[in-house]
């Protein structure tokens, strides 16, 4: 297996791990892997994604009215995938979901 194949395999494993909602130790146990391997690849792959992608485009958002109701939401699009985010969301969970979607979409 060459380096690119190995990296793609671990990118898929990381996406599976993130989507599982399991702890690192439990997920590794279920997949016959060592927790330190997953930790290494998480750091290697997600650490390499720390710099913005040159094709990333940022948009300015101007809030005309800062009052929100409980029914208000925003839609976040990543590739062809989208997420509806409502007031009171968990920012950490959203960040994890976005990471997984970036690998899938």
trRosetta pair geometry for C-beta under 8 A, 3 or more apart (Angstrom, degrees):
i j d omega theta_ij theta_ji phi_ij phi_ji
1 5 4.6 -125 -168 93 88 127
1 6 5.3 111 132 -61 116 86
1 9 7.4 -9 -173 -13 145 143
2 5 5.1 94 54 11 70 104
2 6 7.0 -134 100 -6 35 92
3 6 5.7 -58 -147 38 31 112
3 7 6.2 31 156 -20 66 106
4 7 5.7 -52 -146 36 31 111
4 8 6.4 31 155 -18 64 105
5 8 5.8 -54 -147 37 31 110
5 9 6.3 35 152 -22 64 106
6 9 5.6 -52 -149 34 31 114
6 10 6.5 23 155 -12 64 106
7 10 5.9 -60 -148 41 31 105
7 11 6.2 37 152 -24 66 104
7 45 7.1 147 -159 -95 87 106
8 11 5.5 -48 -144 33 32 115
8 12 6.5 32 155 -17 63 103
9 12 6.0 -58 -156 36 29 109
9 13 6.4 30 148 -19 64 107
10 13 5.2 -48 -142 37 39 115
10 14 6.2 43 156 -22 67 102
10 41 4.3 -124 -173 -158 135 143
10 44 7.9 13 123 75 151 120
10 45 6.3 -167 117 -46 111 138
11 14 5.8 -53 -148 35 29 111
11 15 6.5 31 151 -19 62 105
11 45 5.9 172 -91 -144 75 148
11 103 5.7 -176 169 -142 100 125
12 15 5.6 -52 -148 36 33 112
12 16 6.4 35 151 -19 65 105
12 103 7.6 174 -91 161 42 130
13 16 5.6 -55 -150 37 32 113
13 17 6.2 34 151 -21 66 105
13 31 7.4 136 -145 159 106 162
13 33 7.6 84 -166 -47 142 165
13 38 7.4 -126 134 -113 121 91
13 41 7.2 32 77 108 122 155
14 17 5.5 -50 -145 36 33 114
14 18 6.3 33 156 -19 65 105
14 38 7.6 147 -94 -155 76 85
14 41 6.4 -142 -62 123 114 111
14 42 6.2 147 -121 -95 119 70
14 45 6.0 -141 -19 72 164 150
14 46 7.4 -170 -172 -44 151 102
14 103 7.3 170 86 -72 100 167
15 18 5.9 -53 -146 37 29 110
15 19 6.2 24 156 -14 63 111
15 100 5.3 114 -146 -141 77 77
15 103 4.4 -134 -83 92 124 145
15 104 6.3 134 -157 -53 142 93
16 19 5.9 -61 -145 41 27 107
16 20 6.3 38 153 -37 63 106
16 27 7.9 151 117 -166 88 124
16 31 8.0 108 110 -82 135 149
17 20 5.7 -52 -151 19 29 118
17 22 7.3 -91 -155 60 66 95
17 24 7.3 33 -170 -115 129 61
17 27 4.9 93 -129 159 88 160
17 38 6.5 130 -94 -151 163 130
18 96 5.6 -173 -163 -178 106 94
18 99 6.1 -130 -141 92 163 111
18 100 4.5 -161 104 -74 132 108
19 100 5.4 122 -63 -143 86 148
20 27 5.4 129 77 -106 155 117
22 26 4.4 -123 179 90 112 114
22 27 4.2 144 89 -60 124 89
22 30 7.2 -35 169 11 175 136
23 26 4.5 86 54 11 87 104
23 27 6.8 -160 82 -7 41 87
24 27 6.1 -60 -146 38 25 108
24 28 6.2 22 158 -16 63 111
24 35 5.3 87 135 -144 105 100
24 38 5.7 180 -160 95 101 139
24 39 6.9 51 -170 -64 150 85
25 28 6.0 -60 -148 39 26 109
25 29 6.3 29 155 -22 63 108
25 35 5.2 -17 -96 -86 64 134
26 29 5.7 -53 -148 34 30 114
26 30 6.5 26 155 -16 64 107
27 30 5.9 -59 -152 38 30 109
27 31 6.3 2 158 3 66 115
27 38 7.3 104 91 -107 113 166
28 31 6.1 -74 -142 52 29 94
28 32 7.9 -106 171 65 58 13
28 33 4.4 -99 -149 80 83 86
28 34 6.3 -4 -179 151 135 6
28 35 4.8 -147 17 -76 165 62
28 37 7.5 137 -130 53 124 98
28 38 5.5 -122 -80 -13 114 136
29 32 8.0 35 -176 -66 25 30
33 37 5.3 -110 178 66 103 132
33 38 6.1 96 124 -45 132 100
34 37 4.6 97 66 -5 85 104
34 38 7.6 -163 93 -2 49 82
35 38 5.8 -55 -155 37 39 109
35 39 6.2 41 149 -21 70 107
36 39 5.4 -50 -144 38 36 116
36 40 6.3 44 154 -25 66 103
37 40 5.7 -53 -152 33 30 113
37 41 6.5 18 156 -9 64 108
38 41 6.0 -61 -146 44 31 104
38 42 6.0 38 155 -25 67 106
39 42 5.7 -51 -144 33 28 114
39 43 6.5 24 158 -14 62 107
40 43 6.1 -64 -156 38 26 106
40 44 6.1 20 153 -16 65 114
41 44 5.3 -53 -136 42 35 112
41 45 5.7 19 169 -7 71 111
42 45 6.6 -62 -135 46 20 95
42 46 5.5 -10 178 13 62 121
43 46 6.8 -56 -113 54 16 90
43 47 4.9 21 175 -24 56 128
44 47 6.1 -42 -116 39 9 111
44 48 6.5 8 161 -19 51 110
45 48 6.0 -58 -151 32 25 108
45 49 6.9 16 152 -14 60 108
46 49 5.5 -55 -150 36 39 111
46 50 7.6 72 146 -54 59 78
46 99 6.9 2 -118 -149 114 134
47 50 5.8 -17 -169 -26 43 115
49 102 7.8 113 -161 120 149 150
52 56 4.8 -100 180 42 104 146
53 56 4.5 114 64 -32 84 99
63 66 5.4 66 139 -82 134 72
68 72 4.4 -110 -159 43 93 151
68 87 5.6 143 134 -75 141 140
69 72 5.3 121 54 -20 65 97
70 86 7.8 33 179 179 58 116
70 87 6.3 -113 -129 54 46 126
72 86 7.3 133 90 -144 51 71
72 87 6.1 56 72 -29 93 113
73 84 5.1 25 156 180 141 94
73 85 6.0 159 -165 78 86 42
73 86 4.4 -45 -99 -90 102 68
73 87 7.4 -115 -88 -15 59 68
74 84 7.6 163 82 -154 35 53
74 85 5.2 -16 60 59 84 99
75 82 5.4 4 -180 -178 102 120
75 83 7.1 158 -157 77 55 41
75 84 5.5 -28 -100 -98 74 65
75 85 7.6 171 -93 16 23 77
76 82 6.6 157 80 -157 45 65
76 83 4.7 -14 58 57 100 95
76 84 8.0 -177 19 -83 74 18
76 85 5.9 44 -11 -14 112 119
76 94 7.9 88 23 -166 160 114
76 98 7.4 -55 134 -96 142 108
77 80 8.0 -30 -168 -144 99 11
77 81 7.1 154 -155 86 57 47
77 82 4.7 -27 -98 -98 71 89
78 81 5.1 -19 68 69 84 98
78 82 7.4 162 21 -89 64 38
78 83 7.5 23 4 -5 106 103
78 98 6.2 158 -64 -145 153 76
78 101 4.5 93 82 124 142 125
78 102 6.0 -83 179 -76 133 64
78 105 5.3 117 115 64 86 145
79 101 7.2 -164 30 158 109 93
79 102 7.7 143 -16 -121 115 42
79 105 3.0 171 61 140 138 107
80 105 5.4 -160 41 -156 70 107
81 101 4.8 -137 84 -156 151 118
81 104 7.0 57 -39 92 147 106
81 105 4.1 -112 -2 -77 110 146
83 94 7.3 144 133 -140 154 89
83 97 6.4 104 -102 126 151 134
83 98 7.6 -90 2 -78 151 76
83 101 7.3 -114 -40 -47 116 160
85 89 5.1 -44 -163 -40 90 160
85 94 6.4 35 -111 -113 123 135
86 89 6.0 133 64 -55 55 97
89 93 7.3 -127 171 66 86 109
89 94 5.8 55 147 -49 127 125
90 93 3.9 55 91 15 115 115
90 94 6.5 169 87 -15 60 83
91 94 5.6 -55 -146 37 33 113
91 95 6.4 37 155 -22 66 103
92 95 5.7 -51 -151 32 31 113
92 96 6.7 30 151 -16 63 104
93 96 5.7 -55 -151 36 34 111
93 97 6.3 33 152 -19 67 106
94 97 5.7 -55 -146 38 32 111
94 98 6.2 35 154 -22 66 105
95 98 5.8 -53 -147 34 30 112
95 99 6.6 34 153 -22 63 103
96 99 5.7 -51 -152 31 32 113
96 100 6.7 29 152 -15 64 104
97 100 5.8 -56 -152 37 33 110
97 101 6.2 31 152 -17 67 108
98 101 5.7 -56 -144 40 31 110
98 102 6.3 39 154 -28 65 102
99 102 5.8 -52 -152 27 29 114
99 103 7.2 21 153 -13 60 103
100 103 6.1 -62 -161 35 35 106
100 104 6.4 15 152 -7 69 116
101 104 5.6 -68 -141 47 36 104
101 105 5.2 3 174 2 79 119
102 105 6.9 -54 -110 47 20 90
